[in-house]
Amino acid sequence: MSGQKFYADPRATFAYSNGAVGYRPSNGPFDCLGAVAKVKNCPIAGTALRLTCYATGYAYTYLSVPACTRYRGQHVAGYFVVEDGAIEFRVMNRHRTRLGLPEQTT
């Protein structure tokens, strides 16, 4: 199963301030997805990992875009958050154990 839903145009890249490299979809610069169709070297919140992550849909809110990645053969769902020019992948609570993180309780 591939997590990539949007074509990531290798000619349309964007460098984030934290070293991650985002790829825009091939629909052009006016696509509302932005430079998150594919993000290489993306930091994973709560870990020292930096993985390649893919957008899986358009933003539910202004602040987050649903996304996924793979780690040790397992699918990990989450979302992208961009703050102050830096992007970060945040893992959904139900998938935190796949990265060796404890589940959060509320």
Buried (B, 14 or more C-beta within 10 A) or exposed (E): EEBBBBEBBEEBBBEBEBEBBBBBBBBEEEBEBBBBBBBBBBBBBBBEBBBBBBBBEEBEEEEBBBBBBBBEEEEBBBBBBBEEEEBBBBBBBEBBEBBEBEEEEE
